[in-house]
Amino acid sequence: MFQAAEPAPEEIAEIANAFFGPDGRHASDYSYFYNNIKDNVAKRVAAYLEGAK
């Protein structure tokens, strides 16, 4: 299974700021919920791959 390297918090903040702009508040959402989002994506990919068999 593909395993991506964990991004550093400052990388996440920089990318989110570039994407949402300086007045965006969603950058904080991604910082707070990063692991939840990551786990959810892993579960969805696993379910998809299981259904593709």
Backbone as a ProteinNet text record, in pm:
[ID]
protein_1_A
[PRIMARY]
MFQAAEPAPEEIAEIANAFFGPDGRHASDYSYFYNNIKDNVAKRVAAYLEGAK
[TERTIARY]
84.4	0	88.5	47.7	123	114.7	226.2	230.6	301.9	228.7	286.8	351.1	452.4	516.7	422.3	428.1	345.6	399.2	314.9	361.9	383.3	477.5	503.5	391.4	359.6	251	269	392.3	412.7	385.6	409.4	376.6	225.3	152.9	7.2	-46.5	4.1	-41.9	-11.9	105.6	144	54.3	29.7	-55.5	-198.9	-250.5	-387.3	-402.2	-302.8	-308.2	-308.5	-229.1	-225.1	-358.6	-420.3	-545.6	-664.8	-677.2	-794.3	-777.5	-655	-630	-604.1	-552.1	-513.8	-631.8	-751.9	-868.7	-947.5	-904.9	-975.6	-953.6	-1054.6	-1044.7	-1035.4	-1047.1	-1045.6	-907.5	-802	-668.3	-663.6	-729.2	-733.8	-810.9	-917.4	-994.3	-905.5	-826.6	-740.6	-634.7	-583.2	-485	-548.1	-667.2	-735.1	-778.4	-827.5	-890	-808.3	-680.5	-596.6	-599.8	-578.4	-574.2	-710.8	-817.8	-952	-975.6	-935.8	-952.1	-868.5	-744.4	-655	-714.1	-765.1	-826.2	-949.9	-1030	-1150.2	-1115.6	-1014.1	-971.4	-922.8	-846.1	-796.8	-912.4	-1014.4	-1131.1	-1207	-1221.9	-1293.6	-1218.7	-1087	-1005.9	-1013.1	-1002.9	-1011.4	-1146.4	-1253.9	-1387.8	-1401.4	-1347.9	-1353.4	-1276.7	-1155.6	-1075.8	-1140	-1204.7	-1274.1	-1391.3	-1461.4	-1572.9	-1529.3	-1406	-1355.7	-1312.6	-1309.3	-1264.2	-1368.7
-118.3	0	124	225.5	350.9	425.4	469.7	545.8	678.1	786.8	919.3	969.7	1051.5	1113.4	1214.1	1224.4	1321.2	1462	1554.6	1691.9	1760.7	1850.6	1928	2030	2063.6	2161.1	2292.4	2339.6	2466.2	2450.2	2331.1	2306	2307.3	2246.8	2245	2387.5	2466.7	2605.1	2687	2668.2	2744.2	2708.8	2581.3	2536.5	2585.8	2570.9	2614.3	2764.9	2841.8	2987	3023.5	2952.8	2979.7	2942.8	2834.6	2786.9	2871.1	2901	2970	3120.8	3170.3	3313.5	3355.2	3475	3519.8	3539.4	3559.4	3579.5	3451.3	3341.8	3214.9	3154.8	3090.9	3027.1	2875.2	2820.4	2676.1	2616	2694.1	2641.9	2582.7	2645.7	2593.1	2462.3	2451.3	2327	2209.6	2227.5	2118.9	2086.2	2183.9	2157.9	2079.8	2118.2	2052.3	1910.6	1892.1	1765.7	1682.4	1712.2	1644.1	1492.3	1443.9	1299.1	1235.7	1304	1251.1	1238.8	1340.6	1339.4	1227.4	1214.1	1110	971.3	946.6	817.2	791	895.4	880.4	844.5	908.3	878	734.1	689.1	551	451.6	478.7	390.1	389.7	504.7	512.6	439.7	456.1	387	236.4	191	48.5	-8.8	63.6	18.5	13.5	112.3	114	-4.8	-27.4	-137.7	-272.4	-285.6	-409.1	-432.9	-327.4	-338.8	-365.5	-333.8	-350.9	-494.5	-578.7	-717.9	-801.4
0	0	0	-70.6	-78.3	53.9	104.9	229.8	202.2	211.7	189.3	317.3	302.9	418.8	482.7	612.8	685.3	659.1	614.6	594.7	729.2	732	853	872	996.6	1020.8	946.1	934.3	863.3	713.6	659.1	518.6	498.4	590.4	582	587.6	681.6	696.6	571.7	513.8	394.3	275.4	255.8	145.2	165.4	286.9	314.7	295	337.9	320.4	172.6	92.8	-50.7	-115.6	-69.4	-129.3	-86	43.8	97.3	107.8	91.8	102.2	246	264.3	397.8	493.7	441.8	527.9	550.9	488	502.8	640.9	694.1	825.8	815.7	693.7	677.2	702.4	695.2	723.1	863.2	956.4	1093.3	1098.5	1020.5	1018.2	978.4	875.4	829.5	933.7	1002.1	1107.5	1222.2	1262	1373.7	1339.4	1217.7	1181.6	1083.3	1067.5	968.6	986	1106.9	1128.4	1104.9	1141.3	1115.3	964.4	889.6	744.3	684.5	730.6	680.7	706.2	825.7	859	773.3	751.7	671	526.8	472	334.9	326.2	425	424.6	426.9	507.1	513.9	381.2	319.8	192.3	81.3	77.6	-23.7	-1.9	122.8	152.7	110	139	100.6	-51.7	-118.4	-264.1	-322.1	-272.6	-322.8	-292.7	-179.4	-143.7	-239.3	-274.9	-368.5	-512.1	-544	-680.5	-707.3	-604.9	-622	-690.3
[MASK]
+++++++++++++++++++++++++++++++++++++++++++++++++++++

